[in-house]
Amino acid sequence: MSRAHIFNAGPAILPLEVLEQAQKELVDFAGTGMSIMEHSHRGKAYAAVHDEAVANISKLLGLTDDYQVLFLQGGASLQFSQIPLNLLPAGAVADYVNTGTWASKAIKEAKKVGQINILADTSKEIPTNMPDFDALPYTPGAAYVHITSNETIAGTQIKKFPKTEAPLIADMSSDILSRPFDITQFGAIYAGAQKNLGPSGVTLVVIRKDLIERAPETLPTMLQYRTQAKENSLYNTPPTFGIYILMLVSRWLLAKGGAAGIAAINEAKASKLYAAIDGSNGFYRGTAVPAFRSNMNVTWRLPTEDLEALFVKEAIANNMIGLKGHRSVGGIRASIYNACPMESIDALIAFMADFQKRNG
Ligand SMILES: *Cc1c(COP(=O)(O)O)cnc(C)c1O
């Protein structure tokens, strides 16, 4: 088997070790004679998986007792609604920062629920950019402040999280557990699993326990955080296989030295790739303002759209998958999440140099 160099934005690459472990025990989990998929979500075998997933995520994020881990469904996209439904009461205001496509989607949904205030809008800026989060006009008494830690499409990333008076809530779908941060600065964080944590179908929500109780009891049961919080995410059938893979990924992350360990690797990968872009005499042009360049989604352009199309086509022929930029912005995007190995970065850089030599 020749494994592809996977630069997909999401669903994204998983650690090969995790896939091999899952393969090894796919039909017979821990000598039970059954796949983990065939176990009851109330049984002992699955309980051990579920509890280890919660424990590992807690450890990796450095959670205190004030926070709860939830495994939900509906993707990060449902959180765009669930956050305001639970945390934005009538008469209150929530602050949002519009940094791009994903923040815009969160804003669109929150507007359907309640009153929101846009603190800054950099979503249309080229090169793609983010505001100075320490200098935003936060609303006194806001219900919460919502940010997007990494704009997957624009290739921008918040480098330093603000300290806000209102609970800070972050969509961390595309950079969760890629670097250490202080969870106590946050009221809640959430992420679809399919970029840095596992397969699609699981959404990780980490929420401060006092916020869980803010939801109106009239909200549909499945939309209240308290429903799954009370039952350790086992109120109804959870996505057991997805949580199992997420658990294996969390083990893999712990073995890499946790958030700090993987951050050093991510930094090395991203800086190598940005150096290749910057060192190309303008043939490759990074599309994000350098101060906010993402270590997860690296975006750049070539001199013409025809060359970009050729670049993507030849990359595929060289076993490099997923480099076409998002349809809304074009260009090239390499998503180099936690599981993307340095060998794939090296292969991409070698291909870029060769492509430039032939077309520059
Ligand atoms: C991918 C992504 C989403 C959407 O996630 P779904 O799980 O597909 O709903 C939301 N926010 C960000 C930042 C993303 O990268």
The ligand as an ORCA input file, in Angstrom:
! r2SCAN-3c Opt
* xyz 0 1
  C     -15.228     22.536      9.425
  C     -15.592     23.681     10.291
  C     -16.898     23.871     10.763
  C     -18.056     22.987     10.338
  O     -18.008     21.798     10.990
  P     -19.159     20.703     10.803
  O     -18.760     19.690     11.824
  O     -19.086     20.214      9.395
  O     -20.452     21.348     11.112
  C     -17.143     24.928     11.611
  N     -16.165     25.761     11.991
  C     -14.892     25.612     11.548
  C     -13.851     26.564     12.007
  C     -14.575     24.572     10.690
  O     -13.324     24.417     10.254
*
